[in-house]
Amino acid sequence: MRNALPPRATLPRQPLGLIDSFKAARRNLLDIIPEAALHQPIVSGNQAARWHMITEPDAIRRVLRDRLDDYPKSDVTKSILRPAIGNSLFVAEGDDWRWQRRAAAPVFTHRNVANLSPIMSQAAERAAGRIAGAEGRAADMLAEMVTATFEVISDVTFSGDEGFDRAALHHAIDGYINGAAKVSFFDMLNLPDWVPRPSRVVASGTMNAMKSMADGVIEARSDGHRRDLLDLLLAGEDPDTKRKMTTPELRDNLLAFIVAGHETTALTLAWALYLCAFDQGVQDRARAEAQAVLGERVAAQSDIDALPYIRQIIDEALRLYPPAGILSRSARERDELCGTEILKGDTVMLPVYALHRSRQLWDNPDHFDPDRFAPGHKTARFTYLPFGDGPRICIGMSFAIQEAVIILATLLARFRFTLVPGKTPQPVLIVTTRPEGGVWLNVDAA
């Protein structure tokens, strides 16, 4: 299917008014990205407030790195995330963010992430066992990958804590994302955060119960064996100030890692499996690589360097369907980007979905081509942002990549996936870029 294109969003050719923008944002945030963002470095507008979408790498560098403190996360982003994950690394700004990042960074060293890989291999084995039960019929790979990655993230955060209801936590997180994480009309009007958004008030009750349960687990930890992510965070401190996280700070960051760490990787894997079914030539090549390295066993961290094509598929899936399809910032000071004046208070958006498909930056950008990430092919900085970039680049990037390679290699070595007619997933961005309707694929033994 080299000349066919995998599913993509149809971006609007004409500017949207306030009401249409609100409807689009509630339905699918990709629908607010103008088609012009695929062709030009900046697109600006004014619906209740001034906004700019940037796809020019030098301007993106200025926002994400050179003037980081002048472009904090937008109030809408914080309003959506804060009820679930508090003032964690994903929400905090300035000095508050810096000390948390310094305290948490040692947790995600290569050694610590590698030490967590057996949990990922065990989850891959269990996923393969479940999928084997679907041989000869279709199964929803999105649901399977959500299950697998939630097993991983819960095992590396709350291992051995029998009193913690993981199923209830998963339900609470999904309920919050599905019900409260959509843009409110109050957000579109730029009303302050203290004006209640009813859906978030309702959903936050369930999350508050989960926070209390997590607090109890944290306070009960005292053995200090450093067996999981929670133990590593409990032992962590800011090397500059020697400050350690309090129970609420630990809890908010753990919940942030759970929210961000399982869904984004699950989506990447689900899209990657769909793309492999979409292009059987890619799938055959990946399977040959995986079988040559693994034989009959499950993948492990020590196999990753020997699985470069599997990694390329993951990188290309992240390009075509970045989990964070739009990054939103607020300008604290006047500035100029791409020759356009930026006023204090303007919203500056980085439409990652459009950036990754820019006609100015990528060849055949809508095609699925893992070889664009082959060894020796250099991707220009700030043109590819699946994990963000600059000082705030995702702290769990190496964790996510390791997990995705282990699970994808294990599955492709054992199974052949083919498309189900009439079941084409469409990319829909609410908080993350999800395949609407799931990823239904036929499953057969390899």
C-alpha positions in Angstrom: 0.0 0.0 0.0 2.9 2.3 -0.8 0.7 4.8 -2.7 -2.2 4.7 -0.2 -2.4 6.9 2.8 -3.3 6.0 6.4 -6.2 7.9 8.0 -5.7 11.6 8.6 -7.7 14.5 9.8 -9.2 16.9 7.3 -8.2 20.3 8.4 -10.5 23.3 7.8 -9.7 25.5 4.8 -11.6 28.5 6.1 -11.2 30.3 9.5 -13.7 29.2 12.1 -15.7 31.7 14.2 -16.0 31.5 18.0 -19.0 29.1 18.1 -17.7 26.8 15.4 -14.3 26.8 17.1 -15.9 25.8 20.3 -17.9 23.0 18.7 -14.8 21.8 16.9 -12.7 21.8 20.1 -15.3 19.8 21.9 -15.5 17.3 19.0 -11.9 17.0 17.9 -9.2 19.6 18.6 -7.5 18.7 15.3 -10.5 20.4 13.7 -9.3 23.8 15.0 -6.0 23.5 13.1 -6.3 25.5 9.9 -5.1 23.7 6.7 -2.8 26.7 6.1 -0.7 25.4 9.1 0.5 22.6 6.8 2.0 25.2 4.3 3.1 28.3 6.2 5.1 29.0 9.3 2.5 30.9 11.3 -1.3 31.3 11.3 -3.0 33.8 13.5 -6.6 34.6 14.5 -8.8 36.3 17.1 -11.8 34.5 18.4 -12.5 36.1 21.8 -8.7 36.2 22.3 -5.6 36.5 20.0 -3.9 33.3 19.0 -1.1 32.1 16.8 -0.1 28.6 15.5 3.6 28.1 14.9 5.2 25.5 12.7 8.6 27.2 12.1 11.4 25.4 13.9 13.4 28.5 14.9 10.2 30.0 16.4 9.4 26.7 18.2 12.9 26.7 19.6 12.3 30.2 20.9 9.1 29.2 22.7 10.3 25.8 24.1 13.9 26.6 24.9 15.3 30.1 24.5 12.4 32.0 26.2 10.9 29.1 28.2 9.7 31.3 31.1 8.1 33.8 28.8 5.8 31.0 27.4 4.3 29.1 30.2 1.6 26.4 29.6 -1.7 28.0 28.7 -4.3 28.6 31.4 -6.7 26.2 29.5 -4.1 23.4 29.7 -3.6 24.0 33.4 -7.3 24.2 34.1 -7.9 20.8 32.4 -5.0 19.0 34.1 -4.8 20.5 37.5 -7.9 18.8 39.0 -6.4 15.4 38.2 -2.6 15.9 38.7 -2.3 19.0 40.9 0.7 21.2 40.6 2.9 18.4 39.3 5.8 18.6 36.9 3.3 18.6 34.0 1.6 21.8 35.3 4.2 23.7 37.5 6.1 26.7 36.1 9.3 28.5 36.9 11.2 27.7 40.1 8.5 25.4 41.3 8.9 23.3 38.1 12.7 23.4 38.3 13.1 21.9 41.7 10.6 19.2 41.0 12.4 18.3 37.7 15.8 18.2 39.5 14.3 16.0 42.2 12.6 13.6 39.7 15.3 13.5 37.0 17.5 10.8 38.7 14.4 8.5 38.8 14.5 8.2 35.0 18.2 7.5 34.5 19.1 4.9 32.0 19.9 2.4 34.7 16.7 2.9 36.6 14.6 2.7 33.4 16.5 -0.5 32.3 15.9 -2.0 35.8 12.1 -1.6 35.2 12.2 -3.5 31.9 11.3 -7.0 33.3 7.9 -5.5 34.3 7.4 -4.4 30.7 8.5 -7.9 29.4 6.0 -9.5 31.7 3.2 -7.2 30.5 4.2 -8.0 26.9 3.9 -11.7 27.6 0.5 -11.3 29.2 -0.7 -9.2 26.3 0.5 -11.9 23.8 -1.4 -14.5 25.8 -4.6 -12.5 25.7 -4.2 -11.7 22.0 -3.5 -15.4 21.2 -7.1 -16.1 22.4 -8.3 -13.9 19.6 -6.5 -15.8 16.8 -8.8 -16.2 13.7 -10.9 -13.2 14.5 -10.8 -9.5 15.1 -9.8 -7.8 18.3 -9.5 -4.2 19.5 -5.8 -3.6 19.8 -6.4 -0.2 21.5 -8.1 -1.9 24.4 -5.4 -4.5 24.6 -2.6 -1.9 24.6 -4.4 0.2 27.2 -4.6 -2.9 29.4 -0.9 -3.7 28.9 0.5 -0.3 29.5 -1.7 0.3 32.6 -0.3 -3.0 34.0 3.2 -1.6 33.4 2.6 1.8 34.9 0.7 0.5 38.0 3.3 -2.2 38.6 6.2 0.3 38.5 4.4 2.9 40.7 2.4 0.9 43.3 4.0 -2.6 43.3 3.1 -4.7 46.3 0.5 -2.2 47.6 -2.5 -4.6 48.0 -4.7 -1.9 49.4 -4.6 0.2 46.3 -7.5 -0.3 43.9 -5.9 -0.2 40.5 -9.1 -0.8 38.6 -10.8 2.1 40.4 -7.9 4.4 39.6 -8.0 3.4 35.9 -11.8 4.0 35.9 -11.3 7.4 37.6 -8.6 8.5 35.1 -10.6 7.4 32.1 -13.8 9.1 33.4 -11.9 12.3 34.0 -10.4 12.4 30.6 -13.6 11.5 28.8 -15.8 13.8 30.8 -13.8 16.8 32.1 -10.9 17.2 29.8 -12.8 18.7 26.9 -12.5 22.5 26.3 -15.2 24.5 28.0 -17.0 27.5 26.5 -15.6 29.4 29.5 -12.1 28.4 28.3 -12.9 29.8 24.9 -14.0 33.1 26.5 -10.8 33.2 28.4 -12.6 33.4 31.8 -10.3 33.0 34.8 -9.7 29.6 36.3 -11.7 30.4 39.5 -14.9 30.4 37.4 -16.1 26.8 37.8 -16.2 24.5 34.8 -19.2 22.2 35.8 -17.9 19.0 34.1 -14.6 19.3 35.9 -16.2 19.9 39.3 -18.3 16.7 38.9 -15.4 14.6 37.7 -12.9 15.9 40.2 -14.8 14.2 43.0 -13.8 10.7 41.8 -10.2 11.8 41.4 -10.2 13.3 44.9 -11.1 9.8 46.3 -8.2 8.3 44.3 -5.8 11.0 45.6 -6.8 10.1 49.2 -6.1 6.4 48.5 -2.7 7.2 46.9 -1.8 9.4 49.9 -2.4 6.4 52.2 -0.1 4.2 50.1 2.6 6.8 50.1 2.5 7.4 53.9 2.6 3.6 54.5 5.8 3.2 52.6 8.7 3.0 55.0 11.0 0.1 54.0 13.1 2.1 51.4 14.0 -0.9 49.3 13.7 1.2 46.1 11.8 -1.4 44.3 9.6 0.8 42.2 9.0 4.4 41.0 7.4 5.4 44.2 10.4 4.3 46.3 12.8 6.2 43.9 10.7 9.4 44.2 10.6 9.0 48.0 14.3 8.8 48.0 14.7 11.7 45.6 15.6 15.3 46.5 16.6 18.5 44.7 20.4 18.4 44.7 20.5 22.2 44.8 18.1 22.9 47.7 17.9 19.4 49.3 14.2 19.7 49.2 12.2 16.5 49.1 8.6 16.1 47.9 5.8 16.1 50.4 3.1 13.4 50.2 0.7 15.6 48.1 3.6 16.5 45.7 4.6 12.8 45.4 1.0 11.8 44.8 0.4 14.4 42.2 3.5 13.5 40.3 2.8 9.8 40.5 -0.7 10.4 39.2 0.7 12.5 36.4 3.1 9.7 35.5 0.2 7.3 35.5 -2.1 9.5 33.4 0.7 10.4 30.9 2.6 7.2 31.0 0.0 4.6 30.1 -2.4 6.2 27.7 0.3 7.9 25.5 2.2 4.7 25.1 -0.9 2.6 24.6 -2.0 5.0 21.8 1.5 4.8 20.1 1.3 1.0 20.2 -2.2 0.9 18.9 -1.4 3.2 16.0 1.8 1.3 15.3 -0.1 -2.0 15.0 -2.7 -0.4 12.8 0.1 1.0 10.5 1.7 -2.4 10.3 -1.6 -3.9 9.3 -2.0 -1.1 6.8 1.4 -1.9 5.2 2.1 -5.6 5.1 5.5 -5.0 3.7 6.5 -3.0 6.7 5.0 -5.7 9.0 6.9 -8.5 7.3 10.2 -6.7 7.6 9.5 -5.9 11.3 8.5 -9.5 12.0 11.6 -10.9 10.4 13.7 -8.6 12.6 11.8 -9.5 15.7 11.9 -13.2 15.1 15.6 -13.2 14.3 16.3 -11.5 17.6 13.8 -13.1 19.9 12.9 -16.5 18.5 10.1 -17.7 20.8 10.9 -15.6 23.8 9.6 -12.2 24.9 11.6 -9.1 24.2 13.8 -7.6 26.9 15.7 -4.3 27.3 18.9 -5.9 26.2 17.3 -6.6 22.7 16.4 -3.0 21.9 19.6 -2.0 20.1 19.1 -5.1 17.9 15.6 -4.0 16.9 16.2 -0.7 15.0 13.3 -1.2 12.5 10.8 -1.8 15.3 12.0 1.5 16.8 11.6 3.2 13.4 7.9 2.1 13.2 7.3 3.6 16.7 9.0 6.9 15.7 6.9 7.1 12.5 3.7 6.3 14.4 4.5 9.1 16.8 5.1 11.4 13.8 1.7 10.6 12.1 -0.3 10.4 15.3 1.5 12.4 18.1 -0.3 11.8 21.4 0.0 15.5 22.3 -1.3 16.9 19.0 -1.3 20.5 20.2 1.0 22.2 22.7 -0.5 25.5 24.0 1.4 28.3 25.7 0.5 31.9 26.9 2.8 34.8 26.1 3.9 36.6 29.3 5.8 39.3 27.4 5.7 41.0 24.0 7.7 39.2 21.4 8.0 38.5 17.7 7.7 35.1 16.0 7.9 34.5 12.3 7.8 38.3 11.8 4.5 38.5 13.6 4.0 40.6 16.8 3.1 38.6 19.8 1.3 40.6 22.6 1.3 39.8 26.3 -1.6 37.4 26.9 -1.7 36.0 23.4 -2.1 32.2 23.1 0.7 30.6 21.1 0.0 27.1 20.0 2.4 24.5 18.5 0.1 22.3 16.4 2.3 19.2 16.6 0.0 17.2 14.3 0.4 19.8 11.6 4.1 20.3 12.2 4.7 16.6 11.7 2.9 16.8 8.3 4.2 20.2 7.2 4.7 20.4 3.4 7.7 22.6 4.1 9.5 20.2 6.5 8.8 16.7 5.4 8.8 14.7 2.1 5.5 12.9 1.4 4.3 13.8 4.9 1.0 11.9 4.9 2.7 8.7 3.9 3.7 6.0 6.4 7.4 5.5 5.9 9.5 4.2 8.8 12.7 4.6 6.8 12.6 8.3 7.3 13.9 7.5 10.8 16.5 5.0 9.5 20.1 5.2 10.9 21.9 8.0 9.0 18.7 10.0 8.3 18.9 13.1 10.5 15.7 14.8 11.6 16.1 18.5 12.1 15.7 19.7 15.7 12.3 21.2 16.5 10.6 19.6 13.5 9.6 16.5 15.4 8.0 16.9 18.9 6.3 13.7 20.0 7.7 14.3 23.5 8.1 18.1 23.3 11.6 19.6 23.4 13.7 22.0 25.3 14.1 21.8 29.1 10.5 20.6 29.5 11.0 17.6 27.2 9.0 14.6 28.5 10.9 13.2 31.5 9.6 9.7 30.8 10.6 9.6 27.1 13.2 6.8 27.5 10.7 4.8 29.6 8.0 5.1 27.0 10.3 4.1 24.1 11.7 1.1 25.9 8.2 -0.1 26.8 6.9 0.4 23.3 9.8 -1.5 21.6 9.5 -4.4 24.0 5.7 -4.8 23.5 5.6 -4.2 19.8 8.5 -6.6 19.0 7.0 -9.3 21.1 3.6 -9.0 19.4 4.9 -8.8 15.8 7.2 -11.8 16.3 4.1 -13.9 17.2 1.2 -12.6 15.3 0.1 -11.3 11.9 -2.3 -8.4 11.9 -4.6 -7.4 9.0 -7.1 -4.7 8.5 -10.8 -5.2 9.2 -12.9 -3.8 6.3 -15.1 -0.9 7.4 -13.1 -0.4 10.6 -10.8 2.5 9.8 -9.9 4.5 12.9 -10.0 8.2 12.6 -7.6 10.4 14.7 -9.5 12.5 17.3 -7.7 14.8 19.7 -9.3 15.6 23.0 -6.3 15.4 25.4 -4.5 12.8 23.4 -4.8 11.7 19.7 -7.0 8.7 20.0 -8.2 6.3 17.2 -12.0 6.8 17.3 -13.8 3.5 17.5 -10.7 1.6 18.6 -8.1 -0.3 16.5 -9.9 -3.4 15.3 -7.5 -5.8 13.5 -7.7 -9.5 12.4 -5.3 -11.6 14.4 -3.5 -14.7 13.1 -0.5 -16.7 14.2 2.7 -15.4 12.5 
